[in-house]
Amino acid sequence: MVRSLTCVFLWLACCMPLLAEEIDLTAAKPQNTIQDISFEMEANESATSLFSDPGAGCSSCGTASCGAASCGAASCGSARGCSHNNCSHGCKDYLFGIVAPTDRGFNNFISPMTNPVNFEDPRTLTEVRMIYLRQKVPLAAGGGRVNVFAVQIRAALTDRLSVIATKDGFVTSSNPLIDDGWLDVNAGLKYNLYKDYSKQQILSVGATIDIPVGSTRTLQGNGDGEFHLFATGGAQLGDDWHVLSASGFRLPADTSAESQMWYWSNHIDRYLGGGFYVLAEANWYHWMKSGQVGLQGVSGGDLFNFGSRGIAGNDIVTGAIGVKYKPEYRDMEIGVAWEAPLSNREDILNNRLTADWIIRY
């Protein structure tokens, strides 16, 4: 079925100049629709491998005759990724010969904002994400504010496998418990298990390890590392709504120095037009096992793991609202979100402002 459709689309692409005077195929067809994505990705399914060399078929990208079939054809090989479901910006080749371009099949989606270290986007992405967090700490945990400046990096190795580095950065703090210093470094792999471009559904799994190289005065660098195992998925609802959901476990190597935690994060957004989205998110954190060294009853939330005593069985739920801007035909996102606890328990989060800027390849 897929191969038959591919042949039809390739034939149409080749004959498009001859039919242009008879039929206007582009009139009244909006950009970035589910149909566009479906046509393009059905052609992609017949491609042999993302590692094959770019071929002559890519020469049509960026021209008026470029259509869904030729954009993503097997002859394009490693350069078959086309920007925003069309070829107006041409095909993209591997960076440095090893880093694949972002999967273009889910361009209508946006990335989540909150729980930034653990709430992973299910798509296969090549990007740099710059993050700023400004968090107010409750008086019960010392008060003051914590600021985080961080950069995340994701690099697609194939159309399904990617390397992700989700935690690093520098902290400034006026809280008496947390001093200025560096965060630990977190990195690992993400693999796409399932994707259906026509239905706009995707599911991925992954694992990272938190390397304790941060500043001890910032309550980092404790323990022998922490493993993060997760699953993350997303779907488009109707024409303008998108949902993302992720769940995972934080499992420290040294359970006396750090605590065990399970989380569930959810995101919903609606496209408003003109590149703007509104979004809402919710995060549920549940501590499975206490540590033996930290403060009594204070866990550290998503950014820290104090290894505190007496936190097993605790639950914290947060909610957030925000807005994102994703310019048409630009591989970037700019977003801002405000988050606050929905549960009676606050831990070290009174409220948080998150801003990010994502640049993709």
C-alpha positions as CSV (number, residue, x, y, z in Angstrom):
1,M,0.0,0.0,0.0
2,V,2.7,2.5,1.0
3,R,4.9,1.6,-2.0
4,S,2.0,2.1,-4.3
5,L,1.1,5.5,-2.9
6,T,4.8,6.4,-3.1
7,C,4.9,5.6,-6.8
8,V,1.8,7.7,-7.4
9,F,3.3,10.7,-5.5
10,L,6.6,10.4,-7.3
11,W,4.8,10.3,-10.6
12,L,2.8,13.4,-9.7
13,A,5.9,15.2,-8.6
14,C,7.6,14.5,-12.0
15,C,4.5,15.6,-14.0
16,M,3.7,18.6,-11.9
17,P,5.1,21.2,-14.3
18,L,2.9,19.7,-17.1
19,L,-0.3,19.7,-15.0
20,A,0.3,23.1,-13.4
21,E,-1.5,24.9,-16.2
22,E,-4.5,22.6,-15.9
23,I,-4.9,22.2,-12.1
24,D,-3.8,24.4,-9.3
25,L,-2.8,21.8,-6.7
26,T,-1.6,24.3,-4.1
27,A,-4.6,26.6,-4.1
28,A,-6.6,26.7,-0.8
29,K,-4.2,24.2,0.8
30,P,-3.0,25.5,4.2
31,Q,0.6,25.0,5.3
32,N,1.5,22.4,8.0
33,T,-1.8,20.5,7.9
34,I,-2.1,16.8,8.9
35,Q,-2.6,15.9,5.2
36,D,0.7,17.6,4.2
37,I,2.5,15.6,6.9
38,S,0.8,12.4,6.0
39,F,1.7,12.6,2.2
40,E,5.3,13.5,3.0
41,M,5.8,10.8,5.5
42,E,4.1,8.0,3.6
43,A,6.8,8.7,1.0
44,N,9.5,8.6,3.7
45,E,8.4,5.1,4.8
46,S,9.7,3.7,1.5
47,A,13.1,5.2,1.9
48,T,15.9,2.7,2.5
49,S,17.9,4.3,5.2
50,L,18.7,7.7,6.7
51,F,22.4,6.8,6.3
52,S,22.4,6.5,2.5
53,D,24.2,9.2,0.5
54,P,22.3,12.2,-0.8
55,G,21.3,11.7,-4.4
56,A,20.2,13.6,-7.4
57,G,16.6,13.5,-6.2
58,C,17.4,16.3,-3.7
59,S,18.0,18.8,-6.5
60,S,14.3,19.4,-6.8
61,C,14.1,20.6,-3.2
62,G,13.7,24.3,-3.0
63,T,12.1,24.5,-6.4
64,A,8.5,25.2,-7.3
65,S,8.1,21.6,-8.5
66,C,9.1,20.1,-5.1
67,G,6.2,18.2,-3.6
68,A,5.5,15.8,-0.7
69,A,6.8,12.8,-2.7
70,S,10.1,14.2,-3.9
71,C,10.7,15.9,-0.5
72,G,11.7,12.8,1.4
73,A,12.2,10.4,-1.5
74,A,14.7,7.6,-1.0
75,S,17.1,9.2,-3.5
76,C,17.6,12.1,-1.1
77,G,19.2,9.8,1.4
78,S,20.6,11.5,4.4
79,A,19.5,14.9,3.1
80,R,15.8,14.0,2.8
81,G,14.6,16.0,5.9
82,C,12.7,19.0,4.5
83,S,11.8,22.1,6.5
84,H,8.2,22.4,7.8
85,N,6.6,19.9,5.4
86,N,7.8,21.7,2.3
87,C,11.0,22.4,0.4
88,S,11.1,26.2,0.6
89,H,14.3,25.9,2.6
90,G,15.8,22.9,0.8
91,C,16.9,19.5,2.2
92,K,19.2,19.2,5.2
93,D,22.2,17.0,5.3
94,Y,23.9,15.4,8.3
95,L,25.8,17.8,10.6
96,F,29.5,16.8,10.8
97,G,28.5,13.6,8.9
98,I,26.9,12.0,12.0
99,V,24.1,14.2,13.4
100,A,20.8,13.8,11.5
101,P,18.2,16.6,11.1
102,T,15.1,16.9,13.2
103,D,12.2,14.6,12.3
104,R,9.9,16.9,10.3
105,G,6.9,14.7,10.7
106,F,5.5,16.4,13.8
107,N,6.2,20.1,13.1
108,N,2.9,21.2,14.5
109,F,3.9,20.0,18.0
110,I,5.8,22.2,20.6
111,S,8.0,21.0,23.4
112,P,6.9,20.9,27.1
113,M,8.1,23.6,29.4
114,T,8.0,22.4,33.1
115,N,9.9,19.6,34.8
116,P,12.6,20.4,32.2
117,V,15.2,17.8,33.2
118,N,12.7,14.8,33.1
119,F,9.7,15.8,30.8
120,E,11.3,14.8,27.5
121,D,9.8,15.6,24.1
122,P,9.0,12.3,22.4
123,R,10.2,13.5,19.0
124,T,13.6,12.8,17.4
125,L,15.2,16.2,17.6
126,T,18.5,17.9,16.8
127,E,18.4,21.1,18.9
128,V,19.9,23.5,21.4
129,R,17.5,24.5,24.2
130,M,18.4,27.5,26.4
131,I,16.5,27.6,29.7
132,Y,16.1,30.2,32.4
133,L,14.3,29.4,35.7
134,R,13.4,31.8,38.5
135,Q,12.0,29.9,41.4
136,K,10.6,31.3,44.7
137,V,11.3,29.0,47.7
138,P,8.6,28.7,50.5
139,L,9.5,30.2,53.9
140,A,9.4,26.8,55.4
141,A,12.4,25.8,53.3
142,G,14.3,29.0,54.0
143,G,12.7,31.4,51.5
144,G,14.6,33.4,48.9
145,R,14.9,32.7,45.2
146,V,16.8,30.3,43.0
147,N,17.8,31.2,39.5
148,V,19.0,28.6,37.0
149,F,20.8,29.2,33.7
150,A,21.0,26.0,31.6
151,V,21.5,24.6,28.1
152,Q,20.1,21.3,26.8
153,I,21.4,19.6,23.7
154,R,19.7,16.9,21.6
155,A,21.3,15.2,18.6
156,A,19.5,12.8,16.3
157,L,21.8,9.9,15.2
158,T,19.1,8.2,13.0
159,D,15.5,8.9,12.4
160,R,14.7,7.1,15.7
161,L,17.7,7.2,18.0
162,S,19.0,10.4,19.6
163,V,21.5,11.5,22.2
164,I,20.1,13.8,24.9
165,A,21.9,16.0,27.5
166,T,19.1,17.4,29.7
167,K,20.8,18.8,32.8
168,D,23.6,21.2,33.3
169,G,23.9,24.9,34.1
170,F,24.7,27.4,36.8
171,V,22.6,28.3,39.9
172,T,22.4,31.6,41.7
173,S,20.5,31.6,45.0
174,S,19.4,33.8,47.9
175,N,18.1,30.7,49.8
176,P,20.2,29.9,52.9
177,L,20.3,26.2,52.0
178,I,21.4,26.5,48.4
179,D,24.5,28.5,47.5
180,D,25.7,29.6,44.0
181,G,27.3,26.9,41.9
182,W,27.1,24.3,39.1
183,L,24.4,21.7,38.6
184,D,25.2,18.0,37.9
185,V,25.4,16.8,34.3
186,N,22.7,14.5,32.9
187,A,23.0,12.7,29.6
188,G,21.7,9.5,27.8
189,L,19.8,8.1,24.9
190,K,16.2,8.3,23.6
191,Y,14.7,5.8,21.1
192,N,11.5,6.2,19.1
193,L,9.4,3.0,19.4
194,Y,6.3,4.1,17.4
195,K,5.2,6.9,15.2
196,D,2.3,7.4,12.8
197,Y,2.5,10.5,10.8
198,S,-1.0,10.2,9.4
199,K,-2.5,10.0,12.9
200,Q,0.1,12.3,14.4
201,Q,0.9,9.9,17.2
202,I,4.4,9.1,18.7
203,L,5.9,7.1,21.5
204,S,9.5,7.0,22.7
205,V,11.5,5.6,25.6
206,G,14.9,6.5,27.0
207,A,17.4,6.5,29.8
208,T,19.8,9.0,31.2
209,I,22.4,9.1,34.0
210,D,22.9,12.0,36.3
211,I,26.7,12.4,36.8
212,P,27.5,13.9,40.3
213,V,30.0,16.6,39.1
214,G,28.1,19.6,40.4
215,S,29.0,22.0,43.3
216,T,28.4,20.5,46.7
217,R,27.7,24.0,48.1
218,T,24.7,24.0,45.6
219,L,23.6,20.6,47.0
220,Q,24.8,18.9,43.9
221,G,27.6,16.3,43.5
222,N,26.1,14.0,46.2
223,G,25.8,10.2,45.8
224,D,27.1,8.0,43.0
225,G,24.8,9.0,40.2
226,E,21.2,8.7,39.5
227,F,19.5,6.7,36.7
228,H,16.4,8.1,34.9
229,L,14.2,5.6,33.0
230,F,11.3,7.1,31.1
231,A,8.6,6.8,28.4
232,T,7.1,9.8,26.6
233,G,4.4,10.1,24.0
234,G,2.2,12.6,22.1
235,A,-0.7,13.0,19.8
236,Q,-2.6,15.7,17.9
237,L,-6.3,16.1,18.6
238,G,-8.3,17.6,15.8
239,D,-6.6,20.4,13.9
240,D,-5.1,22.6,16.6
241,W,-4.8,20.6,19.9
242,H,-1.7,18.6,21.0
243,V,-1.1,16.5,24.1
244,L,2.2,15.1,25.5
245,S,2.6,12.8,28.5
246,A,5.7,11.4,30.1
247,S,6.4,9.2,33.1
248,G,9.6,7.9,34.6
249,F,11.6,6.8,37.6
250,R,14.6,8.5,39.2
251,L,16.7,5.7,40.7
252,P,19.9,6.6,42.6
253,A,22.9,4.3,42.7
254,D,23.4,5.2,46.4
255,T,19.9,5.1,48.0
256,S,21.2,6.6,51.3
257,A,22.6,9.7,49.6
258,E,19.6,10.3,47.3
259,S,16.0,9.4,47.3
260,Q,13.9,7.4,44.8
261,M,11.1,9.2,42.9
262,W,8.4,8.5,40.3
263,Y,6.8,11.3,38.3
264,W,4.0,11.8,35.7
265,S,4.1,15.0,33.6
266,N,1.3,16.1,31.2
267,H,1.1,18.9,28.6
268,I,-1.8,20.2,26.4
269,D,-1.6,23.1,23.9
270,R,-3.7,24.8,21.3
271,Y,-2.4,26.5,18.2
272,L,-3.9,30.0,17.9
273,G,-2.5,31.0,14.6
274,G,0.4,33.3,13.6
275,G,2.9,31.0,15.3
276,F,1.4,31.3,18.8
277,Y,0.3,28.5,21.1
278,V,-1.2,28.5,24.6
279,L,-0.4,25.7,26.9
280,A,-1.1,24.1,30.3
281,E,0.9,21.5,32.1
282,A,0.7,19.4,35.3
283,N,3.3,17.4,37.1
284,W,2.8,14.7,39.8
285,Y,5.9,13.8,41.9
286,H,5.8,10.8,44.2
287,W,8.7,9.8,46.4
288,M,9.1,6.0,46.8
289,K,12.1,5.8,49.1
290,S,13.7,8.3,51.5
291,G,17.4,8.9,51.7
292,Q,19.4,9.1,54.9
293,V,21.4,12.3,54.8
294,G,19.3,15.3,53.8
295,L,16.9,17.5,55.7
296,Q,13.8,16.0,57.3
297,G,10.9,16.1,54.9
298,V,12.4,18.3,52.1
299,S,13.1,16.4,48.9
300,G,14.4,19.0,46.4
301,G,11.8,18.7,43.7
302,D,12.8,18.1,40.0
303,L,16.2,19.9,40.0
304,F,17.7,18.6,43.2
305,N,17.8,15.3,45.1
306,F,18.8,16.1,48.7
307,G,18.5,12.4,49.9
308,S,16.3,13.6,52.7
309,R,14.8,11.5,55.5
310,G,11.1,11.1,56.0
311,I,9.9,11.8,52.5
312,A,8.8,8.3,51.3
313,G,5.1,8.4,50.4
314,N,5.1,12.2,49.9
315,D,3.3,13.6,46.8
316,I,3.6,17.0,45.2
317,V,1.4,18.2,42.2
318,T,2.2,21.4,40.3
319,G,0.3,23.1,37.5
320,A,1.5,25.6,34.9
321,I,0.1,27.9,32.2
322,G,2.2,29.5,29.4
323,V,2.5,30.6,25.8
324,K,4.9,29.7,23.0
325,Y,5.8,31.4,19.8
326,K,7.0,29.2,16.9
327,P,7.6,31.3,13.7
328,E,6.4,29.9,10.4
329,Y,9.3,28.2,8.5
330,R,11.8,28.8,11.3
331,D,13.3,26.0,13.3
332,M,12.9,27.6,16.7
333,E,10.6,28.0,19.6
334,I,10.4,30.7,22.3
335,G,8.2,30.1,25.4
336,V,7.4,31.3,28.9
337,A,5.4,29.5,31.6
338,W,4.4,30.2,35.2
339,E,4.2,27.2,37.6
340,A,2.9,26.8,41.1
341,P,2.0,23.9,43.5
342,L,-1.6,22.5,43.3
343,S,-1.1,20.3,46.3
344,N,-0.8,21.4,50.0
345,R,2.8,20.2,50.1
346,E,5.2,22.7,48.4
347,D,8.7,21.4,49.2
348,I,11.0,24.0,47.8
349,L,8.7,25.4,45.1
350,N,6.4,28.3,45.9
351,N,6.2,29.4,42.3
352,R,8.5,29.3,39.2
353,L,8.9,31.2,36.0
354,T,10.4,29.2,33.1
355,A,11.6,30.7,29.8
356,D,13.2,28.8,27.0
357,W,14.6,29.4,23.5
358,I,15.0,26.4,21.2
359,I,17.0,26.4,18.0
360,R,16.7,23.3,15.8
361,Y,18.4,21.8,12.8
